[in-house]
Amino acid sequence: MRYKFLAIWTIALALGSCYDDKGNYTYSEINEIIIDTVGKQTEFEVYQFDILDIPVDIRFALEEVSDEDMEYRWTIYSNAATGNVAAEVIGTERNLHSVIRQPSSADSYSLVLQAKNKLTGIATQMSYTLHVTSQILSGLVVLHTDGAQSDIDYIATPRAVPTVTTSRHIRNAYFTANNQKLPGTPAFVGAVRVNNQAAINSVYIGMQEELYKVSGKTFELEYLSEAMFPVKPAVYNFQHFLALSRTANTQFIINDGQVHNIAGQSPFEITFSSALETNEALNAVDLAPFIYIPAVFSSTTKFEAVFYDRLGQRFVMRPQNNMPTAKLMPFIAQASSVFDVNDIGMDIWWFERGYQDYGYAVFEDHAGGRWLYVADFNKAMDATMAVKKCDMRACPEIADARFYSTGSRGPVFVYATEKNIYTFDYDGSNQAVLINEPFGQNEVITAMQIHKPYATTNDLGNADGTLLYVATWDGQEGRLYEFSLNETNGYLRDKKPLEVFDGMGRIVDFCFKVQGVGVGS
């Protein structure tokens, strides 16, 4: 009994000691971080490439902590079940002020703010919901330069793109998407979009020294020249690009007077062929930086594209052949009395597809006179490819003309000097008439195109041939003018521009990027 009593007493003493010791511990409250969202917006919708601002109200449980002692991190990630959009830190300040580069998506994004006290390690976080809508649908991609570096702007107006209700102008889109400019000498910009292949949606930016392939939806860099040319050309001197956006897609690029192609592109094909060789009927060629692609399928024409050889002063073509190494050839022997496409004998100034899908080209004879030649390259190859030739030697300022463009819905042909724009009635009077009012005193024209989207999806065809875009440079600033054009005679409907987009460098080139249908922009 004595031992039993001692055991009970010992246990009681121990329990008593534990109870008494409870008051010996010291507890303190933590300085909790509170992100106050009561009555504040936590779900946002923004256009891709727009700036998102989110002000944040932060309180602390005990005492204020200065922002110097706090660490903030904004991270965005997609809520899509599948996809390859990686999480990205887009801000390190309390209040978010960031360009949203993420592509548009049917799924939302989560934007998470983490706030951390650097002295104590105490942290908290808050999640916001973000919906991103694409601004990059159809529209113009404008290549401009400051002389040392270049960039592209995206421009869409309701006149050219009916789905756009107000004009959009995304400045320096390449820099915004990639955080870098484009070094080197700018040459061209071109686009390709195949409706039934969502993956084929790209913009090619050609610097003379480097080719950039960027996403047609985000302008993010995808590939450089090295990845696109498994057989590297001896010289990088990129000059022109053109693509035929059909189910069986074909792309052509001219580099240093030679043409490379992608024939029947698949969604996974990104590499250009070696420079196309010539067949036994041709010697060496030096191709001018112009490309004509027929509107009808090559199964009809028996050729894929037409080029002009500056050495032989003749048109040459790439025959119908899905093999990427098909050889360049002359046309079959010609019997036309108008002119011989195999023997032009003049220097070329310009060449493109226009009204009735004919090929239009401007040549200069040995005496310096200019001529407009028209050929039907949109039919089965035969001995009568020539349509007509027009003597432009008496046209005003024609010797100073530097820019040319043709319409698609009527016999419209315009040319421009550094200051003036003329419409040339090649289908009637053979006379040229000045159509523009003077630009600014120091402004000179640097590029000009009649709007030809070559697409009917999304009502793009409504504006076909009805707009004239003119780029100017005043030594400090590049501008792009949008004019309303009469598609039947080439006169401006109003000599005042519909809209002017400014703030760019010297504009070198621009192209129209088609949105396509189905998936993405």
Summary of the structure (lengths in Angstrom):
residues: 521
radius of gyration: 31.9
end to end distance: 92.2
largest distance: 137.1
contacts: 1696
relative contact order: 0.10
helix: 10%
strand: 42%
